[in-house]
Amino acid sequence: MSLVDECVGIVEKLYNEGKPIKEIVKHCHNSMSVVYKAINRLEKQGKIKRRRKNYNHRGYLTQEELKKIEKMYKEGMSLYAISKKMGRPVSTIYYAVKKLGLH
């Protein structure tokens, strides 16, 4: 029995509960690649529906968005919280904060 076979049941249960991948990895006591192989297998079997982040590519940040980001960051919000509120990837927020000279 392969490592993926051992993990499939745990992955299916936790993934459908909405648990983060890192938490699933801890429960499986295996590597992230093994968990992703199990997820791919379960998706092909139709047992799970893959979660994907839905960020619509909206191009460059506008001046208004940069001002909002600056304000939220100065208020103490985390980059992650700002990204969720703005609907943008964390990396975009990180580079905006860096560009604004705040980080």
Secondary structure, 3 states (H helix, E strand, C coil): CCHHHHHHHHHHHHHHCCCCHHHHHHHHCCCHHHHHHHHHHHHHCCCCCCCCCCCCCCCCCCHHHHHHHHHHHHCCCCHHHHHHHHCCCHHHHHHHHHHCCCC
